[in-house]
Amino acid sequence: MSRHSRLSICTSLPLTVDDAMKNRKTIPSPRDTLLPTLSREQMARLPYPPNILPGARDVDTMYGIMRVYEFGPENGRKVVFVHGEATALPIFARIAHGLAKKGCRVLLFDLWGHGYSDAPLDVPYDTRLFTTQIHFAITSSPIPWTGSNNKHSPGISLIAFSLGASIAVDFASTYPYLTTSLILLAPIGLLQSPPAAYIPLIQQHSDHNPITDHNPTDTDTETRTHLATALSLTPTPAPTEPPPWHQLLRTPTEQRSINTLIPPVSHPLISPAALTQWQFDTHHGFSHAILSILREAPFTSATAAYDKLARLMRGENAVLGSASCPSSPSLLHRNGVLVLLGDEDEIVPGEEAEEDLVRIFGSGDGEEGGVEVRFLRGGHGFVWPNSEVVVQEVVGWWGLRVRKDSRAVHFDAFTKGEGEETEVV
């Protein structure tokens, strides 16, 4: 049997949390605890249907099984999406479809403890864990994502949201010659303090240790109430076997209608709020993942990673004080960094973020490198309602950077259609 198994909509029997923990230190995702109990019609009504996007696969790793979706022309620009701390990959569905239609090869995955990815128990949920997960995702592909042998797309473009931005920055600073473009959406990592909604939760659960605390579902009511308050969710009991959503889907006459949660696969109509609530209600490892992220993730301490990436982009040695020779500037030095912010974002204040980013990377107004900051309408969750605008900004950015610098790598990425000319961006 292949190590990287393809998506299976239904397995014979649902896997219990106890069974999974006996075999290895992971908490199974709804892929194993929920989907086997549902019909295809019921799965289609989930806030996150398993066929939400084409090209689904489940990748078996030493940390557990993770969900990946990959589609688009094989010779297109390679684009990896990284979501935030409380969301899941469907928030990028419209953007991914938009870029795939432009000729990109897109790859999305659920972070550990989110969506249909398992939750490892004995590791801290820091950027090291999630950066490694990007590596798992791209190396599980049937086509090459690394190296410079592919003349059409010799590197990876990263599009990351919220905490995912810190993960993307860590990845880019670890693999500077593999990363050709970096686009950050409402990046968390340079804040003066954690998001206000998270502070009480961090204080109340500062002693939560993912290495030693192996209560998979955080069943105490107090913990779940704190989590629900911090994430603006409806407090619900811990997942059971089968989870509460299973019962909800069997009773469509309930007051809470599920018809609005049926997204067409070709053009998903996702509700970000329903998506987070669904994870809270059904993923046995979601609470554990969030508590560990709040303990370990760099909401305010990512400056070093950003500084390291900026030095690499300039061709300086990544290690301060090192006697070794400077390296060559990375492709990011020529392509620069694009940051999109919400003009009403209360979590990532626009003016402060722009000032910090320009101080670190330099202004993107020049011919090479630097950061360009643009504002879109909305708060911290501006990505989903502005998906089409984000696609336009990304496409325009890639086109601008190629025309601006003849030394930048050209991608035959945005194919208009069979028999039509290819637009170089």
NORTA-V390771 format. One record per backbone hydrogen bond with DSSP energy under -1.0 kcal/mol. NH is the residue of the N-H (numbers start at 0). CO is the residue of the C=O. E is the energy in kcal/mol with one decimal. If there is no record, write none. Layout:
nh=NH co=CO e=E
nh=NH co=CO e=E
This chain:
nh=14 co=31 e=-2.8
nh=19 co=15 e=-2.0
nh=20 co=16 e=-2.4
nh=21 co=17 e=-1.5
nh=22 co=18 e=-1.4
nh=23 co=19 e=-2.4
nh=25 co=23 e=-2.4
nh=26 co=118 e=-2.5
nh=31 co=28 e=-1.9
nh=32 co=28 e=-1.7
nh=33 co=29 e=-1.9
nh=34 co=29 e=-2.6
nh=36 co=33 e=-2.1
nh=37 co=34 e=-1.8
nh=42 co=38 e=-2.4
nh=43 co=39 e=-1.9
nh=45 co=42 e=-1.4
nh=51 co=48 e=-1.6
nh=56 co=67 e=-2.6
nh=57 co=4 e=-1.8
nh=58 co=65 e=-2.9
nh=60 co=63 e=-2.2
nh=65 co=58 e=-2.4
nh=67 co=56 e=-2.7
nh=68 co=107 e=-2.8
nh=69 co=54 e=-1.6
nh=70 co=105 e=-1.9
nh=75 co=72 e=-1.6
nh=78 co=104 e=-2.7
nh=79 co=156 e=-2.8
nh=80 co=106 e=-2.3
nh=81 co=158 e=-2.0
nh=90 co=87 e=-1.7
nh=91 co=88 e=-2.3
nh=92 co=89 e=-1.9
nh=95 co=91 e=-3.2
nh=96 co=92 e=-2.4
nh=97 co=93 e=-2.5
nh=98 co=94 e=-2.5
nh=99 co=95 e=-2.5
nh=100 co=96 e=-2.2
nh=102 co=99 e=-1.7
nh=103 co=98 e=-2.4
nh=104 co=76 e=-2.4
nh=105 co=70 e=-2.8
nh=106 co=78 e=-2.3
nh=107 co=68 e=-2.7
nh=109 co=66 e=-1.7
nh=112 co=117 e=-2.2
nh=113 co=110 e=-1.8
nh=116 co=113 e=-2.6
nh=117 co=64 e=-3.0
nh=118 co=26 e=-2.4
nh=120 co=24 e=-2.6
nh=125 co=123 e=-1.7
nh=129 co=125 e=-1.6
nh=130 co=126 e=-2.7
nh=131 co=127 e=-1.9
nh=132 co=128 e=-1.2
nh=133 co=129 e=-1.5
nh=134 co=130 e=-1.4
nh=135 co=131 e=-2.1
nh=136 co=132 e=-2.3
nh=137 co=133 e=-2.4
nh=138 co=134 e=-2.1
nh=155 co=177 e=-3.0
nh=156 co=77 e=-2.9
nh=157 co=180 e=-2.8
nh=158 co=79 e=-2.6
nh=159 co=182 e=-2.3
nh=160 co=81 e=-2.4
nh=161 co=184 e=-2.5
nh=163 co=160 e=-2.3
nh=164 co=161 e=-1.7
nh=166 co=162 e=-1.4
nh=167 co=163 e=-2.6
nh=168 co=164 e=-2.6
nh=169 co=165 e=-2.1
nh=170 co=166 e=-2.3
nh=171 co=167 e=-2.8
nh=172 co=168 e=-2.2
nh=173 co=169 e=-1.3
nh=174 co=170 e=-2.7
nh=177 co=174 e=-1.3
nh=178 co=174 e=-1.2
nh=179 co=155 e=-2.6
nh=180 co=155 e=-1.3
nh=182 co=157 e=-2.9
nh=183 co=337 e=-2.6
nh=184 co=159 e=-3.4
nh=185 co=339 e=-2.9
nh=187 co=161 e=-1.7
nh=190 co=298 e=-1.5
nh=197 co=194 e=-1.7
nh=198 co=194 e=-1.1
nh=201 co=197 e=-2.7
nh=202 co=198 e=-2.4
nh=203 co=199 e=-2.6
nh=204 co=200 e=-1.7
nh=207 co=204 e=-1.8
nh=212 co=208 e=-3.4
nh=213 co=211 e=-1.0
nh=215 co=213 e=-1.1
nh=223 co=219 e=-1.8
nh=224 co=220 e=-2.4
nh=225 co=221 e=-2.3
nh=226 co=222 e=-2.4
nh=227 co=223 e=-2.6
nh=228 co=224 e=-2.3
nh=229 co=225 e=-2.3
nh=230 co=226 e=-2.2
nh=232 co=227 e=-3.2
nh=245 co=242 e=-1.3
nh=247 co=243 e=-2.1
nh=248 co=244 e=-2.5
nh=250 co=247 e=-1.2
nh=253 co=250 e=-1.9
nh=260 co=257 e=-1.7
nh=261 co=258 e=-1.2
nh=274 co=270 e=-2.5
nh=275 co=271 e=-2.1
nh=276 co=272 e=-2.3
nh=277 co=273 e=-2.5
nh=278 co=274 e=-1.9
nh=279 co=275 e=-2.3
nh=280 co=276 e=-2.4
nh=281 co=277 e=-2.2
nh=282 co=278 e=-2.1
nh=285 co=282 e=-1.4
nh=288 co=284 e=-2.4
nh=289 co=285 e=-2.6
nh=290 co=286 e=-2.5
nh=291 co=287 e=-2.0
nh=292 co=288 e=-2.7
nh=293 co=289 e=-2.6
nh=294 co=290 e=-1.3
nh=295 co=291 e=-2.4
nh=296 co=292 e=-3.2
nh=298 co=296 e=-1.7
nh=301 co=188 e=-2.2
nh=305 co=301 e=-2.2
nh=306 co=302 e=-2.9
nh=307 co=303 e=-2.5
nh=308 co=304 e=-2.2
nh=309 co=305 e=-2.3
nh=310 co=306 e=-2.2
nh=311 co=307 e=-2.2
nh=312 co=308 e=-2.5
nh=313 co=309 e=-1.4
nh=314 co=311 e=-1.1
nh=315 co=310 e=-2.6
nh=321 co=318 e=-1.9
nh=332 co=329 e=-1.5
nh=334 co=330 e=-2.5
nh=335 co=331 e=-3.2
nh=336 co=369 e=-2.4
nh=337 co=181 e=-2.1
nh=338 co=371 e=-2.7
nh=339 co=183 e=-2.6
nh=340 co=373 e=-2.5
nh=342 co=375 e=-2.8
nh=343 co=377 e=-2.9
nh=344 co=341 e=-1.5
nh=352 co=348 e=-2.5
nh=353 co=349 e=-2.7
nh=354 co=350 e=-2.2
nh=355 co=351 e=-2.3
nh=356 co=352 e=-2.6
nh=357 co=353 e=-2.4
nh=358 co=354 e=-1.9
nh=359 co=355 e=-1.8
nh=360 co=356 e=-3.0
nh=361 co=357 e=-1.9
nh=363 co=370 e=-2.0
nh=370 co=361 e=-2.5
nh=371 co=336 e=-2.6
nh=373 co=338 e=-2.7
nh=375 co=340 e=-3.1
nh=381 co=378 e=-1.4
nh=385 co=381 e=-1.5
nh=386 co=383 e=-1.6
nh=389 co=385 e=-2.8
nh=390 co=386 e=-2.3
nh=391 co=387 e=-2.0
nh=392 co=388 e=-2.6
nh=393 co=389 e=-2.8
nh=394 co=390 e=-2.8
nh=395 co=391 e=-2.5
nh=396 co=392 e=-2.3
nh=397 co=393 e=-2.5
nh=398 co=394 e=-2.2
nh=399 co=395 e=-2.7
nh=400 co=396 e=-2.5
nh=401 co=397 e=-1.6
nh=402 co=398 e=-2.0
nh=403 co=399 e=-2.0
nh=404 co=400 e=-1.3
nh=407 co=404 e=-1.6
nh=412 co=410 e=-2.1
nh=413 co=422 e=-1.1
nh=414 co=412 e=-1.5
nh=419 co=416 e=-2.2
nh=422 co=413 e=-1.8
nh=424 co=410 e=-1.4
